[in-house]
Amino acid sequence: MSFKEFNFHPKITAGIEACGFTTPTPIQKEAIPPILEGRDILGLAQTGTGKTAAFVLPLLQRLLDGPRKRVRALIVAPTRELAEQIHDDISKMAKQTGLRSISIYGGVGKHPQVRAIRNGVEIIVACPGRLLDLLNDRAFSLNAVEALVLDEADHMFDKGFLPDIRRIIKQLPVKRQSLVFSATMPREIRHLAENILTNPATVQINHTQPVLSISHVLFQVAKAKKTSLLKSIIQEKEMSSTLIFTRTKHKAKSLALHLQKEGYSAASIQGNLSQQKRQQALNGFKDGTFKILVATDIAARGIDVQGISHVINYDVPDTAEAYTHRTGRTGRAACTGEALIFAGQEDNKMISVIERTLGKKMRRETAPGFDYDPREDLVEEKRERAPRQMPRRKKPPVTGRRKSHHSSGSGVFSLASAGRNSRSRSQSAQQ
C-alpha cells in the first residue's frame, strides 16, 4: 500500500515525501481512513509504530480547509519531550501547507508561548499543567477547537493527569472529533475513552507485543557489579547509540556522571533537570554528541531518535509494558536493535512475565569475570538494611572557671546554678 491511496492534498503529500515516508505502517493504514472520515478513534499501539503521523496527517488534511490563525486542533501529551517531538513532526509534515503549531509546557516562560498563540496558530501541542495554567489566565480560548488528540493516555494516567484532562475537556466544544491513543488500556483510561468518544473506531495493532526486529539478551549480575558490567559491555560491543534505563532519577544522574568521569560521552535525562538541560541532553543524543543517554521511564517518553542500536535495562522495570516501551526505542523503522537487561535472583518473577509477553526466552549471556553468585546480592541487601550507627555526641568539657569545690550526690555543679537555686529557695521562703 502507498500513501497515495489516501488521496492527501498535494501540499501534504510533499510533506510526506520530505519526511521520507513510503509505505504506511499498520497503525497508519488502519487509523488514517476513519480519521479522514471524521470518526472518533481509540488507537492501541506500541511505541515506535508511527502513530504520530497516523493522527497528524489526517488532521492537516482537515485543517487545510477553514479559517487560519485560530486554534482548531489540540494535542495533549504527558511529557515535555513528547510534546516537542510531536511539534517537530508537525512542522516537517506541514511545511508546505502554511499551517502552524506550537508546543507549550512548563519549565519555560509563559509569555513567548502566549505571544505565539495570539499571533496565530492552528495546532497546539500541550502538556496538561501548563495548558490549564494559561487557560486559567484567560490567555486564549479553545472555543474553535475541532479536533482533540490525547497521546499516550496511559502515561497521562500514570502521572496523575486525568483530573487535568477532564478540566481541559470542559473548555472544549461538545461537537468535535476526539482521538485517544494509548499503548495499554487500564480501566481508568477505558472509562475516560467511553466518556469522551462517540461511536469510536477501535484500532489495535499488537499493542502489547514487542517489536520483532529486536533481540533480547539477559545478563545475571549482582547489583554491586552492574556498573562494571555495563562498562565492559560498552567496550566489547559496537554501540553506536545507547539508551540506558534506570528506575530512579538519582540513579540516572549518578550513573551518567560516573560514565562521564570514565571518559564516555554520556548524559542523563530525568525529572530534576531544567527544560533547557533536558533539551540539550536530548539534542546531543540525537546529533551524536552523546553516544549514551541514561534515562528514567517517565523522562524517556517522547525520545524518538532514529538509529538507537542498543537499549540497556540497567534496572529491571516494574511491568512488562514498561519493558516493551523501553525496548521499542530501538529496532525502529524496520531496523534491527538489541535490548539488554541486567537482573538478579530477586528479578526472576518479572523476567518470567516479560518472557511471556515476548513469547520466547531471552538469550542468556555471561561476560568474563562476571559470573553470578546470588550470595553477593544477599550480602549487599544485608548491608543496605543494616541500621546506621549514629556517632555519639561528645559532651562539652566543663571549664575550670565554672567548677565548684562543693559537691553533692548528683555530682559537680556550677556556682551560677548554685546561686540561682539559693535565690529560688529564698523567694519560696518569702512567699
C-alpha beads as a LAMMPS data file, in Angstrom:
LAMMPS data file: protein, C-alpha beads

431 atoms
430 bonds

1 atom types
1 bond types

-500.0 500.0 xlo xhi
-500.0 500.0 ylo yhi
-500.0 500.0 zlo zhi

Masses

1 110.0

Atoms # bond

1 1 1 0.000 0.000 0.000
2 1 1 1.154 3.552 -0.769
3 1 1 0.341 6.869 0.910
4 1 1 -1.119 7.928 -2.464
5 1 1 -4.154 5.758 -1.772
6 1 1 -5.241 8.172 0.988
7 1 1 -5.652 10.976 -1.580
8 1 1 -3.968 13.597 0.570
9 1 1 -3.694 17.176 -0.667
10 1 1 -0.541 17.704 -2.779
11 1 1 0.900 20.014 -0.100
12 1 1 0.571 17.230 2.468
13 1 1 1.976 14.700 0.024
14 1 1 5.021 16.961 -0.308
15 1 1 5.474 16.793 3.472
16 1 1 5.173 13.004 3.425
17 1 1 7.891 12.775 0.792
18 1 1 10.092 15.258 2.686
19 1 1 9.869 13.013 5.757
20 1 1 10.894 10.005 3.673
21 1 1 7.661 8.094 4.274
22 1 1 6.971 5.494 1.571
23 1 1 4.765 2.722 2.924
24 1 1 2.202 3.280 5.727
25 1 1 2.808 1.395 8.965
26 1 1 -0.019 -0.861 10.237
27 1 1 -1.353 1.801 12.644
28 1 1 -1.284 4.404 9.853
29 1 1 -3.029 2.075 7.410
30 1 1 -5.808 1.273 9.909
31 1 1 -6.249 4.671 11.610
32 1 1 -5.950 7.234 8.792
33 1 1 -9.114 6.271 6.812
34 1 1 -11.587 6.567 9.748
35 1 1 -9.911 9.794 10.950
36 1 1 -10.299 11.239 7.444
37 1 1 -13.977 10.287 7.638
38 1 1 -14.291 12.351 10.829
39 1 1 -14.798 9.416 13.200
40 1 1 -13.549 9.272 16.771
41 1 1 -10.691 6.816 17.319
42 1 1 -9.461 4.600 20.144
43 1 1 -5.986 3.596 18.990
44 1 1 -3.922 0.933 20.751
45 1 1 -0.364 0.593 19.527
46 1 1 3.093 0.157 20.975
47 1 1 5.654 2.920 20.869
48 1 1 7.642 3.388 17.681
49 1 1 4.854 2.270 15.323
50 1 1 4.308 5.628 13.624
51 1 1 1.115 6.698 15.386
52 1 1 2.110 10.400 15.375
53 1 1 1.815 10.526 11.578
54 1 1 -1.338 8.422 11.851
55 1 1 -3.179 11.304 13.504
56 1 1 -1.200 14.330 12.241
57 1 1 -1.615 13.686 8.505
58 1 1 -5.447 13.462 8.520
59 1 1 -5.612 16.450 10.888
60 1 1 -3.605 18.517 8.416
61 1 1 -5.979 17.451 5.641
62 1 1 -8.914 18.684 7.734
63 1 1 -7.291 21.966 8.727
64 1 1 -6.367 22.942 5.157
65 1 1 -9.992 23.958 4.720
66 1 1 -11.334 26.597 7.067
67 1 1 -10.105 29.658 8.925
68 1 1 -6.446 30.257 9.712
69 1 1 -4.727 31.767 12.752
70 1 1 -7.223 30.170 15.127
71 1 1 -6.598 27.213 17.461
72 1 1 -8.518 24.434 15.717
73 1 1 -6.684 21.318 16.923
74 1 1 -5.415 20.434 20.401
75 1 1 -2.951 17.602 21.041
76 1 1 -2.274 16.748 24.695
77 1 1 0.876 14.812 25.649
78 1 1 2.215 13.715 29.064
79 1 1 5.806 14.989 28.812
80 1 1 7.692 17.997 27.507
81 1 1 9.884 15.808 25.299
82 1 1 6.894 14.145 23.639
83 1 1 5.138 17.482 23.109
84 1 1 8.270 18.898 21.478
85 1 1 8.703 15.776 19.346
86 1 1 5.108 15.934 18.055
87 1 1 5.511 19.651 17.310
88 1 1 8.717 18.945 15.342
89 1 1 6.959 16.201 13.354
90 1 1 4.042 18.521 12.565
91 1 1 6.457 21.226 11.382
92 1 1 8.032 18.774 8.916
93 1 1 4.777 17.308 7.627
94 1 1 3.013 20.686 7.391
95 1 1 5.894 22.634 5.883
96 1 1 4.140 23.252 2.536
97 1 1 0.668 23.838 3.995
98 1 1 1.192 27.105 5.870
99 1 1 -0.406 25.543 8.965
100 1 1 1.413 26.346 12.187
101 1 1 1.763 24.610 15.528
102 1 1 3.264 25.439 18.889
103 1 1 4.308 23.272 21.828
104 1 1 3.521 24.573 25.315
105 1 1 4.780 23.111 28.584
106 1 1 6.129 24.183 31.951
107 1 1 9.723 24.896 32.899
108 1 1 9.988 27.806 30.455
109 1 1 8.468 31.280 30.317
110 1 1 4.751 31.741 29.626
111 1 1 4.884 34.996 27.696
112 1 1 6.603 33.757 24.492
113 1 1 4.064 30.914 24.325
114 1 1 1.093 33.268 24.774
115 1 1 2.515 35.708 22.229
116 1 1 2.970 32.949 19.627
117 1 1 -0.592 31.695 20.121
118 1 1 -2.043 35.186 19.802
119 1 1 -0.015 35.757 16.635
120 1 1 -1.932 32.864 15.141
121 1 1 -1.522 29.070 15.245
122 1 1 -3.867 26.311 14.163
123 1 1 -2.443 23.482 16.308
124 1 1 -1.411 23.463 19.970
125 1 1 0.611 20.557 21.370
126 1 1 0.469 20.870 25.141
127 1 1 1.280 19.286 28.465
128 1 1 -1.784 19.413 30.751
129 1 1 -0.355 21.541 33.580
130 1 1 0.866 24.494 31.514
131 1 1 -2.212 24.359 29.277
132 1 1 -4.550 24.697 32.271
133 1 1 -2.332 27.427 33.674
134 1 1 -2.699 29.527 30.517
135 1 1 -6.414 28.803 30.240
136 1 1 -6.905 29.929 33.833
137 1 1 -5.046 33.138 32.917
138 1 1 -7.520 33.565 30.033
139 1 1 -4.542 33.845 27.695
140 1 1 -6.543 32.269 24.842
141 1 1 -9.661 30.242 24.161
142 1 1 -10.322 26.713 22.919
143 1 1 -13.774 27.569 21.596
144 1 1 -12.801 26.933 17.976
145 1 1 -11.166 23.510 18.523
146 1 1 -12.450 20.958 16.012
147 1 1 -10.216 18.019 16.958
148 1 1 -8.739 16.735 20.227
149 1 1 -5.914 14.182 20.435
150 1 1 -4.831 12.513 23.688
151 1 1 -1.487 10.831 23.019
152 1 1 -0.046 8.191 25.371
153 1 1 -3.171 8.370 27.508
154 1 1 -1.992 5.531 29.755
155 1 1 1.064 7.533 30.725
156 1 1 -1.074 10.575 31.499
157 1 1 -2.913 8.331 33.933
158 1 1 0.418 7.185 35.428
159 1 1 1.391 10.807 36.033
160 1 1 -1.946 11.665 37.647
161 1 1 -3.099 13.937 34.807
162 1 1 -6.637 12.556 34.371
163 1 1 -8.298 15.242 36.572
164 1 1 -6.494 17.896 34.497
165 1 1 -7.652 16.232 31.274
166 1 1 -11.267 16.357 32.440
167 1 1 -10.924 20.058 33.273
168 1 1 -9.464 20.736 29.812
169 1 1 -12.250 18.820 28.063
170 1 1 -14.867 21.009 29.797
171 1 1 -13.416 24.005 27.943
172 1 1 -13.729 22.363 24.511
173 1 1 -16.732 22.460 22.177
174 1 1 -19.008 19.462 22.621
175 1 1 -19.085 18.946 18.874
176 1 1 -15.592 17.879 17.902
177 1 1 -13.548 14.892 16.726
178 1 1 -11.696 13.090 19.531
179 1 1 -8.779 10.681 19.152
180 1 1 -7.322 8.693 22.068
181 1 1 -4.063 6.788 21.601
182 1 1 -2.547 4.527 24.239
183 1 1 -0.079 1.665 24.473
184 1 1 -2.053 -0.067 27.237
185 1 1 -5.660 0.222 28.339
186 1 1 -6.072 0.303 32.133
187 1 1 -9.637 0.556 33.443
188 1 1 -9.387 4.300 34.121
189 1 1 -8.352 5.077 30.549
190 1 1 -11.177 2.923 29.181
191 1 1 -13.683 4.870 31.311
192 1 1 -12.219 8.169 30.068
193 1 1 -12.417 6.993 26.459
194 1 1 -16.047 5.933 26.919
195 1 1 -16.883 9.388 28.275
196 1 1 -15.271 11.474 25.538
197 1 1 -15.502 9.279 22.420
198 1 1 -18.651 8.927 20.335
199 1 1 -19.084 5.670 18.420
200 1 1 -15.305 5.313 18.025
201 1 1 -13.453 3.097 15.600
202 1 1 -11.045 0.903 17.569
203 1 1 -7.642 0.349 16.004
204 1 1 -5.479 -2.220 17.765
205 1 1 -2.044 -3.109 16.390
206 1 1 -0.412 -5.747 18.622
207 1 1 -0.124 -3.034 21.234
208 1 1 1.380 -5.285 23.899
209 1 1 3.756 -7.136 21.590
210 1 1 7.427 -6.123 21.389
211 1 1 8.996 -5.193 18.074
212 1 1 10.089 -8.337 16.239
213 1 1 13.321 -6.810 14.906
214 1 1 14.822 -6.604 18.427
215 1 1 16.949 -9.336 20.004
216 1 1 16.689 -9.697 23.789
217 1 1 19.660 -10.648 25.983
218 1 1 19.723 -11.254 29.735
219 1 1 22.803 -10.903 31.955
220 1 1 22.513 -12.188 35.507
221 1 1 24.661 -9.941 37.656
222 1 1 24.990 -8.835 41.265
223 1 1 23.826 -5.279 41.999
224 1 1 27.286 -4.193 43.084
225 1 1 28.765 -5.279 39.722
226 1 1 26.204 -3.710 37.366
227 1 1 28.232 -0.611 36.564
228 1 1 31.417 -2.603 35.927
229 1 1 29.487 -4.995 33.665
230 1 1 27.954 -2.052 31.837
231 1 1 31.356 -0.553 31.030
232 1 1 32.678 -3.948 29.956
233 1 1 29.774 -4.486 27.540
234 1 1 30.018 -0.960 26.097
235 1 1 33.695 -1.575 25.352
236 1 1 33.094 -5.026 23.884
237 1 1 30.042 -4.391 21.704
238 1 1 29.846 -1.887 18.872
239 1 1 27.286 0.524 20.306
240 1 1 26.718 3.497 18.064
241 1 1 23.901 4.912 20.177
242 1 1 22.883 3.504 23.563
243 1 1 19.875 4.287 25.751
244 1 1 20.159 3.106 29.374
245 1 1 17.162 2.870 31.705
246 1 1 17.249 3.172 35.492
247 1 1 14.399 3.131 37.999
248 1 1 15.181 6.395 39.778
249 1 1 16.181 9.956 38.899
250 1 1 19.085 9.792 41.356
251 1 1 20.491 6.659 39.725
252 1 1 20.160 8.127 36.216
253 1 1 22.085 11.221 37.271
254 1 1 24.804 9.399 39.227
255 1 1 25.341 6.733 36.538
256 1 1 25.709 9.344 33.790
257 1 1 28.181 11.337 35.898
258 1 1 30.200 8.165 36.580
259 1 1 30.341 7.324 32.871
260 1 1 31.409 10.891 32.067
261 1 1 34.274 10.654 34.575
262 1 1 35.329 7.395 32.920
263 1 1 35.630 9.180 29.582
264 1 1 32.341 8.193 27.934
265 1 1 30.223 10.750 26.050
266 1 1 27.158 10.360 28.257
267 1 1 24.274 12.486 29.508
268 1 1 21.168 11.914 31.603
269 1 1 17.565 12.953 31.139
270 1 1 15.412 12.897 34.258
271 1 1 12.749 14.907 36.026
272 1 1 15.043 17.046 38.173
273 1 1 16.703 18.706 35.176
274 1 1 15.550 22.077 33.863
275 1 1 13.844 22.062 30.482
276 1 1 16.903 23.662 28.884
277 1 1 19.235 20.929 30.162
278 1 1 16.785 18.167 29.227
279 1 1 16.599 19.553 25.702
280 1 1 20.394 19.882 25.488
281 1 1 20.793 16.238 26.518
282 1 1 18.175 15.049 24.036
283 1 1 19.552 17.153 21.175
284 1 1 23.075 15.953 21.954
285 1 1 21.887 12.351 21.838
286 1 1 20.118 12.949 18.527
287 1 1 23.078 14.603 16.811
288 1 1 25.642 12.131 18.173
289 1 1 27.350 14.467 20.643
290 1 1 26.373 11.976 23.335
291 1 1 26.671 8.290 22.477
292 1 1 24.985 7.277 25.732
293 1 1 21.799 8.635 27.299
294 1 1 20.729 7.477 30.765
295 1 1 17.017 7.962 31.423
296 1 1 14.092 7.082 33.656
297 1 1 10.882 5.645 32.213
298 1 1 8.959 8.900 32.622
299 1 1 11.642 11.128 31.129
300 1 1 12.112 8.770 28.177
301 1 1 8.598 9.340 26.831
302 1 1 8.998 11.373 23.689
303 1 1 12.521 10.168 22.897
304 1 1 12.063 9.465 19.200
305 1 1 15.609 9.028 17.955
306 1 1 16.429 7.086 14.830
307 1 1 19.315 4.652 14.880
308 1 1 19.438 3.678 18.578
309 1 1 21.450 0.468 18.378
310 1 1 21.090 -0.706 21.982
311 1 1 18.705 -0.330 24.893
312 1 1 20.135 -1.425 28.243
313 1 1 17.822 -2.105 31.172
314 1 1 20.272 -1.299 33.974
315 1 1 17.344 -1.846 36.354
316 1 1 14.548 -4.319 35.649
317 1 1 11.279 -2.415 35.016
318 1 1 8.195 -2.818 37.206
319 1 1 5.946 -4.120 34.407
320 1 1 6.203 -5.985 31.116
321 1 1 4.530 -2.996 29.413
322 1 1 7.347 -0.737 30.628
323 1 1 9.868 -3.185 29.157
324 1 1 8.037 -3.024 25.821
325 1 1 8.115 0.798 25.919
326 1 1 11.820 0.834 26.762
327 1 1 12.944 -1.646 24.147
328 1 1 10.712 -0.086 21.488
329 1 1 13.207 2.793 21.328
330 1 1 15.460 0.555 19.234
331 1 1 14.613 -1.563 16.196
332 1 1 12.514 1.217 14.678
333 1 1 11.591 1.700 11.041
334 1 1 12.379 -1.939 10.205
335 1 1 15.920 -1.611 11.591
336 1 1 17.378 -4.192 13.940
337 1 1 18.276 -3.481 17.545
338 1 1 19.436 -5.207 20.701
339 1 1 17.921 -4.959 24.175
340 1 1 19.972 -5.999 27.208
341 1 1 18.695 -6.469 30.741
342 1 1 20.663 -6.793 33.994
343 1 1 18.896 -8.991 36.533
344 1 1 19.480 -10.674 39.868
345 1 1 17.702 -13.525 41.619
346 1 1 15.037 -11.177 43.036
347 1 1 14.047 -10.239 39.455
348 1 1 13.196 -13.795 38.341
349 1 1 9.430 -13.297 38.657
350 1 1 9.370 -10.173 36.484
351 1 1 11.707 -11.784 33.946
352 1 1 9.194 -14.629 33.582
353 1 1 6.376 -12.123 32.994
354 1 1 8.428 -10.272 30.367
355 1 1 9.314 -13.520 28.604
356 1 1 5.629 -14.491 28.435
357 1 1 4.989 -11.148 26.730
358 1 1 7.875 -11.760 24.338
359 1 1 6.571 -15.244 23.606
360 1 1 10.073 -16.636 23.981
361 1 1 13.024 -16.897 26.350
362 1 1 15.636 -14.174 26.377
363 1 1 19.092 -15.263 25.289
364 1 1 21.297 -15.755 28.367
365 1 1 24.827 -14.417 28.151
366 1 1 27.711 -14.010 30.568
367 1 1 30.684 -11.687 30.447
368 1 1 34.167 -12.833 31.506
369 1 1 34.713 -12.109 35.188
370 1 1 31.021 -11.547 35.924
371 1 1 29.775 -14.988 36.904
372 1 1 26.665 -14.515 39.003
373 1 1 26.576 -15.587 42.649
374 1 1 23.230 -14.819 44.381
375 1 1 25.039 -14.667 47.735
376 1 1 26.623 -11.374 46.653
377 1 1 23.184 -9.782 46.461
378 1 1 22.288 -11.179 49.888
379 1 1 25.387 -9.587 51.386
380 1 1 24.569 -6.284 49.670
381 1 1 20.962 -6.478 50.840
382 1 1 22.011 -7.065 54.449
383 1 1 24.418 -4.158 54.222
384 1 1 21.683 -1.858 52.910
385 1 1 19.214 -2.958 55.593
386 1 1 21.655 -2.701 58.479
387 1 1 20.791 0.245 60.762
388 1 1 23.285 3.030 60.529
389 1 1 25.200 3.685 63.722
390 1 1 24.953 7.326 64.662
391 1 1 28.202 8.675 66.128
392 1 1 27.919 9.517 69.800
393 1 1 27.966 13.188 70.580
394 1 1 30.741 14.147 72.936
395 1 1 29.768 16.187 75.975
396 1 1 31.491 19.572 76.051
397 1 1 34.177 19.745 78.741
398 1 1 33.332 21.730 81.874
399 1 1 35.643 24.739 82.121
400 1 1 37.718 25.315 85.258
401 1 1 36.211 28.770 85.839
402 1 1 32.703 27.306 86.265
403 1 1 33.707 24.426 88.531
404 1 1 32.797 24.485 92.186
405 1 1 34.707 22.919 95.047
406 1 1 31.360 21.907 96.502
407 1 1 29.764 18.670 95.502
408 1 1 26.535 16.874 96.126
409 1 1 25.172 13.434 95.487
410 1 1 24.393 14.468 91.930
411 1 1 27.959 15.478 91.141
412 1 1 29.672 18.759 90.320
413 1 1 27.527 21.849 89.769
414 1 1 28.337 25.436 88.864
415 1 1 28.446 28.415 91.186
416 1 1 25.982 30.195 88.903
417 1 1 23.396 27.440 89.241
418 1 1 24.067 27.247 92.989
419 1 1 23.332 30.948 93.204
420 1 1 20.083 30.576 91.256
421 1 1 18.976 27.685 93.481
422 1 1 19.756 29.728 96.595
423 1 1 17.691 32.677 95.294
424 1 1 14.816 30.348 94.422
425 1 1 14.789 28.907 97.949
426 1 1 14.893 32.400 99.399
427 1 1 11.944 33.544 97.228
428 1 1 9.943 30.452 98.160
429 1 1 10.553 31.135 101.816
430 1 1 9.340 34.741 101.355
431 1 1 6.132 33.548 99.700

Bonds

1 1 1 2
2 1 2 3
3 1 3 4
4 1 4 5
5 1 5 6
6 1 6 7
7 1 7 8
8 1 8 9
9 1 9 10
10 1 10 11
11 1 11 12
12 1 12 13
13 1 13 14
14 1 14 15
15 1 15 16
16 1 16 17
17 1 17 18
18 1 18 19
19 1 19 20
20 1 20 21
21 1 21 22
22 1 22 23
23 1 23 24
24 1 24 25
25 1 25 26
26 1 26 27
27 1 27 28
28 1 28 29
29 1 29 30
30 1 30 31
31 1 31 32
32 1 32 33
33 1 33 34
34 1 34 35
35 1 35 36
36 1 36 37
37 1 37 38
38 1 38 39
39 1 39 40
40 1 40 41
41 1 41 42
42 1 42 43
43 1 43 44
44 1 44 45
45 1 45 46
46 1 46 47
47 1 47 48
48 1 48 49
49 1 49 50
50 1 50 51
51 1 51 52
52 1 52 53
53 1 53 54
54 1 54 55
55 1 55 56
56 1 56 57
57 1 57 58
58 1 58 59
59 1 59 60
60 1 60 61
61 1 61 62
62 1 62 63
63 1 63 64
64 1 64 65
65 1 65 66
66 1 66 67
67 1 67 68
68 1 68 69
69 1 69 70
70 1 70 71
71 1 71 72
72 1 72 73
73 1 73 74
74 1 74 75
75 1 75 76
76 1 76 77
77 1 77 78
78 1 78 79
79 1 79 80
80 1 80 81
81 1 81 82
82 1 82 83
83 1 83 84
84 1 84 85
85 1 85 86
86 1 86 87
87 1 87 88
88 1 88 89
89 1 89 90
90 1 90 91
91 1 91 92
92 1 92 93
93 1 93 94
94 1 94 95
95 1 95 96
96 1 96 97
97 1 97 98
98 1 98 99
99 1 99 100
100 1 100 101
101 1 101 102
102 1 102 103
103 1 103 104
104 1 104 105
105 1 105 106
106 1 106 107
107 1 107 108
108 1 108 109
109 1 109 110
110 1 110 111
111 1 111 112
112 1 112 113
113 1 113 114
114 1 114 115
115 1 115 116
116 1 116 117
117 1 117 118
118 1 118 119
119 1 119 120
120 1 120 121
121 1 121 122
122 1 122 123
123 1 123 124
124 1 124 125
125 1 125 126
126 1 126 127
127 1 127 128
128 1 128 129
129 1 129 130
130 1 130 131
131 1 131 132
132 1 132 133
133 1 133 134
134 1 134 135
135 1 135 136
136 1 136 137
137 1 137 138
138 1 138 139
139 1 139 140
140 1 140 141
141 1 141 142
142 1 142 143
143 1 143 144
144 1 144 145
145 1 145 146
146 1 146 147
147 1 147 148
148 1 148 149
149 1 149 150
150 1 150 151
151 1 151 152
152 1 152 153
153 1 153 154
154 1 154 155
155 1 155 156
156 1 156 157
157 1 157 158
158 1 158 159
159 1 159 160
160 1 160 161
161 1 161 162
162 1 162 163
163 1 163 164
164 1 164 165
165 1 165 166
166 1 166 167
167 1 167 168
168 1 168 169
169 1 169 170
170 1 170 171
171 1 171 172
172 1 172 173
173 1 173 174
174 1 174 175
175 1 175 176
176 1 176 177
177 1 177 178
178 1 178 179
179 1 179 180
180 1 180 181
181 1 181 182
182 1 182 183
183 1 183 184
184 1 184 185
185 1 185 186
186 1 186 187
187 1 187 188
188 1 188 189
189 1 189 190
190 1 190 191
191 1 191 192
192 1 192 193
193 1 193 194
194 1 194 195
195 1 195 196
196 1 196 197
197 1 197 198
198 1 198 199
199 1 199 200
200 1 200 201
201 1 201 202
202 1 202 203
203 1 203 204
204 1 204 205
205 1 205 206
206 1 206 207
207 1 207 208
208 1 208 209
209 1 209 210
210 1 210 211
211 1 211 212
212 1 212 213
213 1 213 214
214 1 214 215
215 1 215 216
216 1 216 217
217 1 217 218
218 1 218 219
219 1 219 220
220 1 220 221
221 1 221 222
222 1 222 223
223 1 223 224
224 1 224 225
225 1 225 226
226 1 226 227
227 1 227 228
228 1 228 229
229 1 229 230
230 1 230 231
231 1 231 232
232 1 232 233
233 1 233 234
234 1 234 235
235 1 235 236
236 1 236 237
237 1 237 238
238 1 238 239
239 1 239 240
240 1 240 241
241 1 241 242
242 1 242 243
243 1 243 244
244 1 244 245
245 1 245 246
246 1 246 247
247 1 247 248
248 1 248 249
249 1 249 250
250 1 250 251
251 1 251 252
252 1 252 253
253 1 253 254
254 1 254 255
255 1 255 256
256 1 256 257
257 1 257 258
258 1 258 259
259 1 259 260
260 1 260 261
261 1 261 262
262 1 262 263
263 1 263 264
264 1 264 265
265 1 265 266
266 1 266 267
267 1 267 268
268 1 268 269
269 1 269 270
270 1 270 271
271 1 271 272
272 1 272 273
273 1 273 274
274 1 274 275
275 1 275 276
276 1 276 277
277 1 277 278
278 1 278 279
279 1 279 280
280 1 280 281
281 1 281 282
282 1 282 283
283 1 283 284
284 1 284 285
285 1 285 286
286 1 286 287
287 1 287 288
288 1 288 289
289 1 289 290
290 1 290 291
291 1 291 292
292 1 292 293
293 1 293 294
294 1 294 295
295 1 295 296
296 1 296 297
297 1 297 298
298 1 298 299
299 1 299 300
300 1 300 301
301 1 301 302
302 1 302 303
303 1 303 304
304 1 304 305
305 1 305 306
306 1 306 307
307 1 307 308
308 1 308 309
309 1 309 310
310 1 310 311
311 1 311 312
312 1 312 313
313 1 313 314
314 1 314 315
315 1 315 316
316 1 316 317
317 1 317 318
318 1 318 319
319 1 319 320
320 1 320 321
321 1 321 322
322 1 322 323
323 1 323 324
324 1 324 325
325 1 325 326
326 1 326 327
327 1 327 328
328 1 328 329
329 1 329 330
330 1 330 331
331 1 331 332
332 1 332 333
333 1 333 334
334 1 334 335
335 1 335 336
336 1 336 337
337 1 337 338
338 1 338 339
339 1 339 340
340 1 340 341
341 1 341 342
342 1 342 343
343 1 343 344
344 1 344 345
345 1 345 346
346 1 346 347
347 1 347 348
348 1 348 349
349 1 349 350
350 1 350 351
351 1 351 352
352 1 352 353
353 1 353 354
354 1 354 355
355 1 355 356
356 1 356 357
357 1 357 358
358 1 358 359
359 1 359 360
360 1 360 361
361 1 361 362
362 1 362 363
363 1 363 364
364 1 364 365
365 1 365 366
366 1 366 367
367 1 367 368
368 1 368 369
369 1 369 370
370 1 370 371
371 1 371 372
372 1 372 373
373 1 373 374
374 1 374 375
375 1 375 376
376 1 376 377
377 1 377 378
378 1 378 379
379 1 379 380
380 1 380 381
381 1 381 382
382 1 382 383
383 1 383 384
384 1 384 385
385 1 385 386
386 1 386 387
387 1 387 388
388 1 388 389
389 1 389 390
390 1 390 391
391 1 391 392
392 1 392 393
393 1 393 394
394 1 394 395
395 1 395 396
396 1 396 397
397 1 397 398
398 1 398 399
399 1 399 400
400 1 400 401
401 1 401 402
402 1 402 403
403 1 403 404
404 1 404 405
405 1 405 406
406 1 406 407
407 1 407 408
408 1 408 409
409 1 409 410
410 1 410 411
411 1 411 412
412 1 412 413
413 1 413 414
414 1 414 415
415 1 415 416
416 1 416 417
417 1 417 418
418 1 418 419
419 1 419 420
420 1 420 421
421 1 421 422
422 1 422 423
423 1 423 424
424 1 424 425
425 1 425 426
426 1 426 427
427 1 427 428
428 1 428 429
429 1 429 430
430 1 430 431
